[in-house]
Amino acid sequence: STFEAIDLSQLYQFWLFMSIEHPDVRQLEPHLQERLRRAYTRTTPRPSRLQRNVSAAMCQLGWTHDFEYVTEEGLSLDMAQPSVKHGVEVDGPSHYLRDVAESGSFVENGATRLKTRLLERLGWTVTRVPFFEWGRLASEAEKRCYLEAKLGLRATGPPARGQS
């Protein structure tokens, strides 16, 4: 075939999307599915310093997880608790576009949105830790509170009046 690995990888993403969103559509032959999946999962993960820092902070909170987890379908998660299908994605600048026309804020790019959609359709809860939020946190205490809130480990903010 004249397809490069990147082409096969993109075809796998399209096939995965179609098989999840439209399961009634005719499936590919198993040997072709496997060839596309191998192309998609061919790269070795290279975790960033940011990802390692977030993982270490999560461990300190007692949120045990698999680092660089790959689902049965070949989708990777930076950190995951597979038994409850909860994944955490630490998103650096390459996961975003800048909305310069409107607010100037960061907007998830198409690849990030597609991956999240596929994971959610497969029953995963995906928690995102954007670099621009994490970068604003100055102290370990702020990082701990941020992750506790993101992961739903405790209520945030001071207790309401009359409560302790």
C-alpha positions in Angstrom: 0.0 0.0 0.0 1.1 3.6 -0.5 -0.2 4.7 2.9 2.3 6.1 5.4 2.0 5.3 9.1 0.4 8.7 9.8 -2.2 8.0 7.1 -3.0 4.7 8.7 -3.2 6.3 12.1 -5.7 8.8 10.9 -7.8 6.1 9.3 -7.8 4.2 12.6 -9.2 7.3 14.3 -11.9 7.6 11.7 -12.7 3.9 11.9 -12.8 4.1 15.8 -15.1 7.1 15.6 -17.4 5.4 13.2 -17.5 2.1 15.1 -18.4 4.0 18.3 -20.8 6.5 16.9 -22.4 4.3 14.3 -22.0 0.7 15.4 -24.5 -0.4 12.7 -22.0 0.5 9.9 -20.1 -2.4 8.4 -16.9 -3.2 10.3 -13.5 -3.6 8.8 -11.8 -6.9 8.4 -10.0 -7.8 11.7 -6.6 -7.9 10.0 -7.1 -4.4 8.7 -8.4 -3.1 12.0 -5.3 -4.5 13.6 -3.0 -2.9 11.0 -4.6 0.5 11.6 -4.5 0.1 15.4 -0.8 -0.7 15.3 -0.1 2.4 13.2 -2.1 4.5 15.7 -0.3 3.1 18.8 3.2 2.9 17.3 4.7 5.8 19.1 6.3 5.5 22.5 4.9 8.0 25.1 7.2 10.8 26.1 5.7 12.3 29.3 6.3 15.9 29.9 7.7 17.4 33.1 4.3 19.0 33.7 2.6 15.6 33.4 5.1 14.0 35.8 4.6 16.9 38.3 0.8 16.5 38.2 1.1 12.7 38.6 3.3 13.1 41.6 0.9 15.6 43.2 -2.0 13.2 42.6 0.0 10.4 44.3 0.5 12.6 47.3 -3.3 13.0 47.5 -3.6 9.3 47.4 -5.2 9.2 43.9 -3.4 6.0 42.8 -3.3 5.6 39.0 -1.7 3.9 36.1 0.7 6.3 34.3 0.5 6.4 30.5 -2.4 4.0 30.4 -3.7 2.7 27.0 -7.3 1.6 26.6 -8.3 -1.6 24.9 -9.1 0.6 21.8 -5.6 2.1 21.8 -6.5 5.5 23.2 -3.9 6.8 25.7 -4.5 8.6 28.9 -1.8 10.4 30.9 -3.1 8.9 34.1 -6.0 6.5 34.7 -7.9 4.5 37.2 -9.1 1.8 34.8 -11.3 0.0 37.2 -13.6 3.0 37.4 -12.8 4.4 34.0 -11.5 7.7 35.2 -8.7 9.3 33.2 -6.7 12.5 33.6 -5.2 14.3 30.7 -2.5 16.9 31.4 -2.8 19.3 28.4 0.2 21.4 27.3 0.0 24.1 24.7 -0.2 21.7 21.7 -3.7 20.7 22.9 -5.1 24.2 22.3 -5.8 26.9 19.8 -6.1 30.6 20.7 -9.4 32.3 20.2 -8.0 35.6 18.9 -11.2 36.8 17.3 -13.3 36.7 20.5 -11.9 36.4 24.0 -8.3 35.5 23.4 -8.8 32.4 25.6 -7.5 28.9 24.9 -9.8 26.5 23.1 -9.2 22.8 22.8 -8.1 21.7 19.3 -9.9 19.2 17.2 -7.7 16.2 18.0 -8.1 16.8 21.8 -11.9 17.2 21.4 -12.2 14.0 19.3 -10.1 11.9 21.8 -12.2 13.2 24.7 -15.4 12.4 22.8 -14.3 8.9 22.0 -13.2 8.2 25.6 -16.5 9.5 27.0 -18.5 7.4 24.5 -16.5 4.4 25.8 -17.7 5.2 29.3 -14.7 7.1 30.6 -14.8 10.2 32.7 -12.0 12.5 31.5 -10.6 15.2 33.8 -8.4 17.8 32.1 -5.5 19.7 33.7 -4.7 22.5 31.4 -1.1 24.0 31.5 -2.4 27.5 31.9 -4.4 26.6 35.0 -1.6 24.5 36.6 0.9 27.2 35.8 -1.0 29.8 37.9 -0.7 27.7 41.1 2.2 28.9 43.2 2.2 26.6 46.2 1.9 22.9 46.9 -1.2 23.7 48.9 -2.8 25.5 45.9 -2.0 22.5 43.7 -3.4 20.1 46.2 -6.7 22.1 46.5 -6.9 22.4 42.7 -6.5 18.6 42.2 -8.9 17.8 45.0 -11.5 20.0 43.4 -10.8 18.6 39.9 -11.0 15.0 41.0 -14.0 15.5 43.3 -12.1 14.4 46.4 -13.6 17.1 48.6 -15.8 20.2 48.6 -13.9 23.3 47.8 -14.1 26.7 49.6 -14.9 27.5 53.1 -17.8 25.8 54.8 -21.2 27.5 54.6 -22.3 29.6 57.6 -23.5 27.4 60.4 -21.5 24.4 59.2 -18.1 23.3 60.4 
